[in-house]
Amino acid sequence: MTCERVLITGSAGGVGTLMRPRLRRPGRVLRLLDIGTQRPPAADENVELVTASITDRAAMERACAGVDALIHLGGHSRETSWEATVEVNINGTHTVLEAARAAGVGRVVLASSNHAVGFRRTDEGGETGLPADSSPRPDTYYGVSKAAIEALGSLYHSRFGMDVIVIRIGSCFPTPEPLGPRGLATWLSPDDCARLLEAGLSAPSPGYRLIWGVSDNTRRTCSLTEAEALGYRSADNAETYADRMAAAPAPAGPAAEFVGGPFCSAPLGVPNPL
């Protein structure tokens, strides 16, 4: 699939900021939407900046006009109150998908999270890793919202024929290395994140796909089979940084036993740092 204009919601967030330079291509326009302030375009950037909320239906309809594909990163990226989670992550995603449907956008990539299956055990996938389409077992309100986003993506594919790729992202942060020992399993390098999104944008007629978003880490506990079937090829491995983390305390208890790590024991509805 050729994507000449790609709308990215949440473009001023952590992942969106990382992807802005990595998704540049000759002939491609990146339409960058966020509620916050964005860096002005550089002289060699082919971008369109949009200031809007994903909960604003009229603004989203305008933003989707003339778009070939949509990458939806917008929303709360960590635990917060139930009310805010529902309004922004769930209702906001519904608004985004409705606007995309009305505009005839045929390809959508949705950012989900490992926290949609946070209470899955890290060892239940065996040697091949936890399948990407494992049924939800969320660990937080945030995880519930990501499970709902996955279901909305499935609905919009089945009802309206959209190609929808949902990525259960492990951990992707604007740091040069994983954040702590847990990241040795869950890390998605920024470069691999861009490779994964490109696979989602370019795969021919994928239908509805649920895939894991991690690098090919030696210690990963989830499957890359489904992502590789779309054309994703990881070039990075968190094990490169293992020696630097040798002195850090290893995860213990629920943080070690479950995919969601420390989210599984964190208070519900209380903002957390990761």
VOPAGU-2260 file (C-alpha; in pm, 1 decimal, decimal comma):
REM VOPAGU-2260
SITE   aa  ch    i         X         Y         Z
SITE  MET   A    0       0,0       0,0       0,0
SITE  THR   A    1     128,3     349,1     -87,7
SITE  CYS   A    2      71,2     604,0     189,2
SITE  GLU   A    3     117,8     959,4      64,5
SITE  ARG   A    4     -48,1    1135,4     359,2
SITE  VAL   A    5     -36,3     974,5     703,1
SITE  LEU   A    6    -219,8    1120,3    1003,0
SITE  ILE   A    7     -50,5    1058,2    1338,3
SITE  THR   A    8    -249,0    1136,0    1652,7
SITE  GLY   A    9     -60,5    1198,7    1973,5
SITE  SER   A   10     229,9    1319,7    1764,1
SITE  ALA   A   11     380,0    1532,9    2042,6
SITE  GLY   A   12     382,5    1243,0    2287,8
SITE  GLY   A   13     674,9    1016,2    2364,3
SITE  VAL   A   14     631,8     766,0    2080,9
SITE  GLY   A   15     495,0    1026,1    1839,5
SITE  THR   A   16     798,6    1248,2    1886,5
SITE  LEU   A   17    1027,4     952,1    1821,7
SITE  MET   A   18     840,1     854,4    1506,3
SITE  ARG   A   19     823,9    1201,2    1347,6
SITE  PRO   A   20    1175,8    1185,8    1197,6
SITE  ARG   A   21    1176,2     808,5    1150,2
SITE  LEU   A   22     862,5     794,5     934,4
SITE  ARG   A   23     978,0    1058,2     685,8
SITE  ARG   A   24     977,3     931,2     327,7
SITE  PRO   A   25    1011,3    1102,5     -11,0
SITE  GLY   A   26     664,7    1202,2    -127,6
SITE  ARG   A   27     502,6    1135,0     211,1
SITE  VAL   A   28     321,7    1402,3     410,1
SITE  LEU   A   29     293,5    1351,4     784,6
SITE  ARG   A   30     -12,9    1521,6     928,9
SITE  LEU   A   31      71,3    1556,5    1298,1
SITE  LEU   A   32    -215,4    1600,1    1544,5
SITE  ASP   A   33    -182,7    1668,3    1913,4
SITE  ILE   A   34    -354,6    1873,0    2180,7
SITE  GLY   A   35     -17,8    2011,3    2290,8
SITE  THR   A   36     250,3    2229,8    2139,2
SITE  GLN   A   37     454,6    2077,7    1858,0
SITE  ARG   A   38     793,2    2169,4    1718,2
SITE  PRO   A   39     757,8    2387,6    1406,7
SITE  PRO   A   40     845,8    2215,5    1078,7
SITE  ALA   A   41    1208,2    2215,3     973,7
SITE  ALA   A   42    1291,3    2341,0     625,6
SITE  ASP   A   43    1325,5    1986,9     492,5
SITE  GLU   A   44    1018,8    1843,0     668,5
SITE  ASN   A   45     699,2    1766,4     479,4
SITE  VAL   A   46     455,5    1792,9     769,9
SITE  GLU   A   47     120,1    1948,0     850,8
SITE  LEU   A   48      60,5    2044,4    1213,9
SITE  VAL   A   49    -287,7    2016,1    1364,3
SITE  THR   A   50    -376,6    2125,3    1718,1
SITE  ALA   A   51    -683,8    1932,0    1829,5
SITE  SER   A   52    -815,4    1676,7    2074,6
SITE  ILE   A   53    -898,1    1323,5    1965,0
SITE  THR   A   54   -1228,5    1367,2    2148,5
SITE  ASP   A   55   -1335,9    1650,1    1913,6
SITE  ARG   A   56   -1538,5    1485,9    1636,1
SITE  ALA   A   57   -1545,9    1787,5    1402,0
SITE  ALA   A   58   -1172,4    1843,7    1437,2
SITE  MET   A   59   -1099,4    1477,7    1375,1
SITE  GLU   A   60   -1315,3    1476,1    1063,7
SITE  ARG   A   61   -1117,6    1770,7     928,8
SITE  ALA   A   62    -790,1    1602,1    1020,2
SITE  CYS   A   63    -887,8    1278,7     840,6
SITE  ALA   A   64    -978,9    1451,7     514,3
SITE  GLY   A   65    -751,1    1340,2     232,6
SITE  VAL   A   66    -562,3    1093,0     451,2
SITE  ASP   A   67    -439,6     756,9     318,2
SITE  ALA   A   68    -358,4     600,9     655,1
SITE  LEU   A   69    -387,9     676,0    1024,4
SITE  ILE   A   70    -152,9     591,5    1311,2
SITE  HIS   A   71    -340,3     640,8    1637,5
SITE  LEU   A   72    -102,3     707,9    1927,6
SITE  GLY   A   73    -316,9     967,2    2105,4
SITE  GLY   A   74    -455,4     925,2    2455,7
SITE  HIS   A   75    -336,5     878,4    2810,5
SITE  SER   A   76     -22,0     666,3    2807,0
SITE  ARG   A   77     -33,2     558,0    3169,3
SITE  GLU   A   78    -276,1     492,3    3451,5
SITE  THR   A   79    -514,9     771,5    3546,3
SITE  SER   A   80    -871,8     803,6    3672,3
SITE  TRP   A   81   -1146,6     584,5    3530,8
SITE  GLU   A   82   -1337,4     887,9    3405,2
SITE  ALA   A   83   -1038,8    1032,5    3218,2
SITE  THR   A   84    -944,2     691,0    3081,3
SITE  VAL   A   85   -1289,9     630,1    2940,0
SITE  GLU   A   86   -1328,4     979,6    2795,7
SITE  VAL   A   87    -992,5    1005,5    2624,2
SITE  ASN   A   88    -873,1     652,5    2550,2
SITE  ILE   A   89   -1200,8     474,6    2477,1
SITE  ASN   A   90   -1437,5     750,0    2362,9
SITE  GLY   A   91   -1149,1     930,3    2193,6
SITE  THR   A   92   -1054,6     622,0    1993,4
SITE  HIS   A   93   -1417,6     575,0    1892,2
SITE  THR   A   94   -1422,8     935,7    1771,8
SITE  VAL   A   95   -1101,6     881,3    1574,6
SITE  LEU   A   96   -1232,0     565,7    1408,5
SITE  GLU   A   97   -1565,7     725,5    1324,3
SITE  ALA   A   98   -1390,1    1019,9    1163,6
SITE  ALA   A   99   -1161,5     784,1     970,0
SITE  ARG   A  100   -1458,8     579,9     852,3
SITE  ALA   A  101   -1648,6     887,7     738,3
SITE  ALA   A  102   -1341,4    1010,7     548,1
SITE  GLY   A  103   -1283,4     675,3     380,2
SITE  VAL   A  104    -946,5     608,2     545,3
SITE  GLY   A  105    -872,2     248,1     457,3
SITE  ARG   A  106    -571,3     172,9     678,5
SITE  VAL   A  107    -549,0     228,2    1054,5
SITE  VAL   A  108    -273,2     134,0    1297,8
SITE  LEU   A  109    -379,1     142,0    1664,1
SITE  ALA   A  110    -136,4     157,5    1956,0
SITE  SER   A  111    -236,5     -93,4    2220,8
SITE  SER   A  112     -18,5    -211,4    2507,3
SITE  ASN   A  113     116,8    -512,5    2693,0
SITE  HIS   A  114    -109,8    -394,9    2975,0
SITE  ALA   A  115    -414,4    -518,7    2781,9
SITE  VAL   A  116    -285,6    -866,0    2876,2
SITE  GLY   A  117     -97,4    -761,5    3188,2
SITE  PHE   A  118    -225,1   -1048,2    3402,6
SITE  ARG   A  119    -104,4   -1310,7    3158,6
SITE  ARG   A  120     192,3   -1496,9    3304,4
SITE  THR   A  121     527,6   -1432,3    3143,7
SITE  ASP   A  122     588,2   -1806,6    3101,2
SITE  GLU   A  123     255,2   -1911,9    2953,1
SITE  GLY   A  124     365,0   -1868,9    2592,1
SITE  GLY   A  125     632,9   -2136,6    2617,3
SITE  GLU   A  126     930,0   -2134,4    2384,3
SITE  THR   A  127     751,7   -1944,2    2106,5
SITE  GLY   A  128     623,2   -1668,9    2335,5
SITE  LEU   A  129     277,8   -1541,5    2423,2
SITE  PRO   A  130      66,6   -1525,1    2105,5
SITE  ALA   A  131     -22,1   -1176,7    1988,8
SITE  ASP   A  132    -393,9   -1259,1    1982,2
SITE  SER   A  133    -409,2   -1384,8    2342,2
SITE  SER   A  134    -738,8   -1275,9    2493,7
SITE  PRO   A  135    -727,2    -968,3    2719,4
SITE  ARG   A  136    -643,2    -984,1    3088,2
SITE  PRO   A  137    -585,3    -617,5    3169,1
SITE  ASP   A  138    -391,1    -507,9    3473,6
SITE  THR   A  139    -521,8    -150,3    3518,4
SITE  TYR   A  140    -787,2      91,3    3394,6
SITE  TYR   A  141    -529,0     183,8    3131,1
SITE  GLY   A  142    -508,8    -183,0    3030,3
SITE  VAL   A  143    -888,7    -201,9    3010,2
SITE  SER   A  144    -888,6      95,6    2773,2
SITE  LYS   A  145    -634,4     -74,5    2548,8
SITE  ALA   A  146    -842,8    -392,3    2541,0
SITE  ALA   A  147   -1140,0    -175,7    2440,2
SITE  ILE   A  148    -933,2     -12,5    2164,1
SITE  GLU   A  149    -847,4    -358,0    2030,1
SITE  ALA   A  150   -1216,4    -449,8    2024,9
SITE  LEU   A  151   -1308,1    -125,7    1848,1
SITE  GLY   A  152   -1046,6    -196,7    1583,4
SITE  SER   A  153   -1193,4    -540,7    1526,4
SITE  LEU   A  154   -1543,3    -394,6    1498,7
SITE  TYR   A  155   -1442,6    -132,1    1243,0
SITE  HIS   A  156   -1270,5    -393,3    1032,0
SITE  SER   A  157   -1562,1    -635,1    1042,7
SITE  ARG   A  158   -1833,0    -373,3     992,3
SITE  PHE   A  159   -1666,6    -133,3     751,0
SITE  GLY   A  160   -1381,2    -325,8     589,7
SITE  MET   A  161   -1099,2    -112,7     730,0
SITE  ASP   A  162    -756,0    -269,8     740,7
SITE  VAL   A  163    -671,1    -241,2    1109,7
SITE  ILE   A  164    -339,9    -338,8    1269,4
SITE  VAL   A  165    -329,6    -327,1    1648,9
SITE  ILE   A  166      12,9    -321,6    1813,1
SITE  ARG   A  167      53,5    -436,9    2172,1
SITE  ILE   A  168     357,5    -224,7    2250,6
SITE  GLY   A  169     593,8    -353,2    2516,6
SITE  SER   A  170     798,2     -48,2    2617,0
SITE  CYS   A  171     915,3     226,6    2383,8
SITE  PHE   A  172    1065,8     535,8    2544,1
SITE  PRO   A  173    1286,5     826,1    2431,2
SITE  THR   A  174    1593,7     676,1    2595,5
SITE  PRO   A  175    1892,7     511,3    2426,8
SITE  GLU   A  176    1839,8     189,3    2623,7
SITE  PRO   A  177    1567,2      -6,9    2806,0
SITE  LEU   A  178    1434,7     132,1    3133,9
SITE  GLY   A  179    1553,6    -123,1    3387,1
SITE  PRO   A  180    1582,7    -502,3    3388,4
SITE  ARG   A  181    1218,8    -563,0    3287,7
SITE  GLY   A  182    1289,2    -377,1    2966,4
SITE  LEU   A  183    1531,5    -649,3    2862,4
SITE  ALA   A  184    1218,6    -848,6    2775,1
SITE  THR   A  185     971,5    -576,9    2672,1
SITE  TRP   A  186    1188,5    -318,8    2491,2
SITE  LEU   A  187    1084,5    -188,5    2151,3
SITE  SER   A  188    1365,5      26,9    2018,9
SITE  PRO   A  189    1256,8     349,2    1847,6
SITE  ASP   A  190    1405,5     227,9    1519,2
SITE  ASP   A  191    1222,9    -104,8    1546,1
SITE  CYS   A  192     902,3      81,9    1631,1
SITE  ALA   A  193     935,5     270,2    1301,9
SITE  ARG   A  194    1003,2     -57,3    1118,2
SITE  LEU   A  195     692,0    -207,5    1275,3
SITE  LEU   A  196     473,6      89,2    1183,1
SITE  GLU   A  197     605,1      79,8     825,4
SITE  ALA   A  198     510,1    -288,0     807,9
SITE  GLY   A  199     162,4    -198,5     928,2
SITE  LEU   A  200     130,5      77,5     669,7
SITE  SER   A  201     257,8    -125,1     375,1
SITE  ALA   A  202     131,6    -482,0     425,2
SITE  PRO   A  203    -112,4    -567,2     143,5
SITE  SER   A  204    -471,8    -627,9     258,8
SITE  PRO   A  205    -392,9    -733,5     617,4
SITE  GLY   A  206    -753,0    -724,4     737,5
SITE  TYR   A  207    -755,2    -717,8    1119,1
SITE  ARG   A  208    -425,3    -808,6    1283,5
SITE  LEU   A  209    -317,7    -809,5    1645,7
SITE  ILE   A  210      60,7    -807,9    1682,4
SITE  TRP   A  211     323,5    -759,5    1950,0
SITE  GLY   A  212     542,3    -450,7    1944,7
SITE  VAL   A  213     880,5    -554,9    2081,4
SITE  SER   A  214    1230,9    -587,2    1948,4
SITE  ASP   A  215    1378,3    -933,3    1898,9
SITE  ASN   A  216    1506,9    -940,0    2254,5
SITE  THR   A  217    1683,9   -1248,5    2384,6
SITE  ARG   A  218    1458,8   -1242,9    2694,1
SITE  ARG   A  219    1129,9   -1154,8    2524,7
SITE  THR   A  220     829,0   -1358,0    2639,0
SITE  CYS   A  221     592,4   -1274,9    2352,7
SITE  SER   A  222     569,7   -1396,7    1995,9
SITE  LEU   A  223     696,6   -1205,0    1694,1
SITE  THR   A  224     548,2   -1452,0    1446,4
SITE  GLU   A  225     242,0   -1238,8    1379,0
SITE  ALA   A  226     439,5    -916,5    1328,7
SITE  GLU   A  227     689,7   -1088,5    1102,5
SITE  ALA   A  228     401,6   -1217,5     889,0
SITE  LEU   A  229     330,0    -850,4     806,7
SITE  GLY   A  230     691,0    -792,6     703,7
SITE  TYR   A  231     841,9    -667,9    1029,9
SITE  ARG   A  232    1207,8    -750,1    1084,8
SITE  SER   A  233    1360,9    -638,3    1412,1
SITE  ALA   A  234    1720,9    -518,7    1397,4
SITE  ASP   A  235    1770,2    -453,0    1769,9
SITE  ASN   A  236    1803,3    -657,3    2088,9
SITE  ALA   A  237    1783,1    -526,2    2444,7
SITE  GLU   A  238    2046,6    -777,8    2550,2
SITE  THR   A  239    2302,7    -528,2    2420,2
SITE  TYR   A  240    2238,8    -332,1    2740,8
SITE  ALA   A  241    2222,4    -623,6    2985,8
SITE  ASP   A  242    2568,4    -566,2    3134,2
SITE  ARG   A  243    2478,8    -208,5    3225,5
SITE  MET   A  244    2183,2    -335,7    3430,1
SITE  ALA   A  245    2358,8    -619,2    3609,1
SITE  ALA   A  246    2363,1    -429,4    3938,5
SITE  ALA   A  247    1996,5    -325,2    3922,5
SITE  PRO   A  248    1746,8    -528,0    4129,1
SITE  ALA   A  249    1572,0    -792,6    3919,4
SITE  PRO   A  250    1190,3    -785,0    3912,5
SITE  ALA   A  251    1029,4    -994,1    4186,4
SITE  GLY   A  252     677,0   -1103,3    4277,3
SITE  PRO   A  253     401,0    -989,3    4038,6
SITE  ALA   A  254     649,5    -769,2    3853,0
SITE  ALA   A  255     834,2   -1085,3    3748,2
SITE  GLU   A  256     541,0   -1324,0    3717,8
SITE  PHE   A  257     307,6   -1122,1    3495,9
SITE  VAL   A  258     338,3    -950,5    3158,4
SITE  GLY   A  259     222,9    -619,8    3308,4
SITE  GLY   A  260     504,7    -614,2    3561,5
SITE  PRO   A  261     459,4    -353,7    3837,4
SITE  PHE   A  262     127,5    -237,5    3689,7
SITE  CYS   A  263     -25,7    -556,9    3830,2
SITE  SER   A  264      16,5    -437,7    4188,7
SITE  ALA   A  265      -8,3     -59,2    4139,9
SITE  PRO   A  266    -318,8     119,8    4275,2
SITE  LEU   A  267    -601,7     155,1    4026,3
SITE  GLY   A  268    -675,2     503,5    3898,7
SITE  VAL   A  269    -356,2     655,4    4039,7
SITE  PRO   A  270    -107,9     805,8    3793,9
SITE  ASN   A  271     214,3     609,1    3777,2
SITE  PRO   A  272     550,3     699,0    3628,0
SITE  LEU   A  273     582,6     420,0    3366,6
